[in-house]
Amino acid sequence: MSVTWRRARKAHVCCACHQTIRPRDRYHYTSIVFDGSAGSYKHCARCRMILENISAASGDYVYIRLDCGQLWEDVIGKVPDEIAALAFMTPDQAQTALETHPANIYARVRT
């Protein structure tokens, strides 16, 4: 498994929300090999932040495409306001959050 933040040189599509990752935006890239099959996943900044927050809050594996069908409230409880706000971030706000996140969770961003 390989995980890294990258800067897009061309447009990509987020595997979770299916929105366009714009050229020059930072995105998260994951490549895996499982049972002899290779796969790769590209997440826009917003979806990756959501994925990391869900994983941290639940302490459990979260399906990488964020489409497991479970609700946060059913698994963890009330959604914290700062996590709920991620769902409504614009791409520009998500890019800014990568640079300014107070917990520095996303500091591994490569330029």
Secondary structure as a PSIPRED ss2 file (coil, helix, strand):
# PSIPRED VFORMAT (PSIPRED V4.0)

   1 M C   1.000  0.000  0.000
   2 S E   0.000  0.000  1.000
   3 V E   0.000  0.000  1.000
   4 T E   0.000  0.000  1.000
   5 W E   0.000  0.000  1.000
   6 R E   0.000  0.000  1.000
   7 R E   0.000  0.000  1.000
   8 A C   1.000  0.000  0.000
   9 R C   1.000  0.000  0.000
  10 K C   1.000  0.000  0.000
  11 A C   1.000  0.000  0.000
  12 H E   0.000  0.000  1.000
  13 V E   0.000  0.000  1.000
  14 C C   1.000  0.000  0.000
  15 C C   1.000  0.000  0.000
  16 A C   1.000  0.000  0.000
  17 C C   1.000  0.000  0.000
  18 H C   1.000  0.000  0.000
  19 Q C   1.000  0.000  0.000
  20 T E   0.000  0.000  1.000
  21 I E   0.000  0.000  1.000
  22 R C   1.000  0.000  0.000
  23 P C   1.000  0.000  0.000
  24 R C   1.000  0.000  0.000
  25 D C   1.000  0.000  0.000
  26 R E   0.000  0.000  1.000
  27 Y E   0.000  0.000  1.000
  28 H E   0.000  0.000  1.000
  29 Y E   0.000  0.000  1.000
  30 T E   0.000  0.000  1.000
  31 S E   0.000  0.000  1.000
  32 I E   0.000  0.000  1.000
  33 V E   0.000  0.000  1.000
  34 F E   0.000  0.000  1.000
  35 D C   1.000  0.000  0.000
  36 G C   1.000  0.000  0.000
  37 S E   0.000  0.000  1.000
  38 A E   0.000  0.000  1.000
  39 G E   0.000  0.000  1.000
  40 S E   0.000  0.000  1.000
  41 Y E   0.000  0.000  1.000
  42 K E   0.000  0.000  1.000
  43 H E   0.000  0.000  1.000
  44 C E   0.000  0.000  1.000
  45 A H   0.000  1.000  0.000
  46 R H   0.000  1.000  0.000
  47 C H   0.000  1.000  0.000
  48 R H   0.000  1.000  0.000
  49 M H   0.000  1.000  0.000
  50 I H   0.000  1.000  0.000
  51 L H   0.000  1.000  0.000
  52 E H   0.000  1.000  0.000
  53 N H   0.000  1.000  0.000
  54 I H   0.000  1.000  0.000
  55 S H   0.000  1.000  0.000
  56 A H   0.000  1.000  0.000
  57 A H   0.000  1.000  0.000
  58 S H   0.000  1.000  0.000
  59 G C   1.000  0.000  0.000
  60 D C   1.000  0.000  0.000
  61 Y C   1.000  0.000  0.000
  62 V C   1.000  0.000  0.000
  63 Y C   1.000  0.000  0.000
  64 I C   1.000  0.000  0.000
  65 R C   1.000  0.000  0.000
  66 L C   1.000  0.000  0.000
  67 D C   1.000  0.000  0.000
  68 C C   1.000  0.000  0.000
  69 G C   1.000  0.000  0.000
  70 Q C   1.000  0.000  0.000
  71 L C   1.000  0.000  0.000
  72 W H   0.000  1.000  0.000
  73 E H   0.000  1.000  0.000
  74 D H   0.000  1.000  0.000
  75 V H   0.000  1.000  0.000
  76 I C   1.000  0.000  0.000
  77 G C   1.000  0.000  0.000
  78 K C   1.000  0.000  0.000
  79 V C   1.000  0.000  0.000
  80 P C   1.000  0.000  0.000
  81 D H   0.000  1.000  0.000
  82 E H   0.000  1.000  0.000
  83 I H   0.000  1.000  0.000
  84 A H   0.000  1.000  0.000
  85 A H   0.000  1.000  0.000
  86 L H   0.000  1.000  0.000
  87 A H   0.000  1.000  0.000
  88 F H   0.000  1.000  0.000
  89 M C   1.000  0.000  0.000
  90 T C   1.000  0.000  0.000
  91 P H   0.000  1.000  0.000
  92 D H   0.000  1.000  0.000
  93 Q H   0.000  1.000  0.000
  94 A H   0.000  1.000  0.000
  95 Q H   0.000  1.000  0.000
  96 T H   0.000  1.000  0.000
  97 A H   0.000  1.000  0.000
  98 L H   0.000  1.000  0.000
  99 E H   0.000  1.000  0.000
 100 T H   0.000  1.000  0.000
 101 H C   1.000  0.000  0.000
 102 P C   1.000  0.000  0.000
 103 A C   1.000  0.000  0.000
 104 N C   1.000  0.000  0.000
 105 I C   1.000  0.000  0.000
 106 Y C   1.000  0.000  0.000
 107 A C   1.000  0.000  0.000
 108 R C   1.000  0.000  0.000
 109 V C   1.000  0.000  0.000
 110 R C   1.000  0.000  0.000
 111 T C   1.000  0.000  0.000
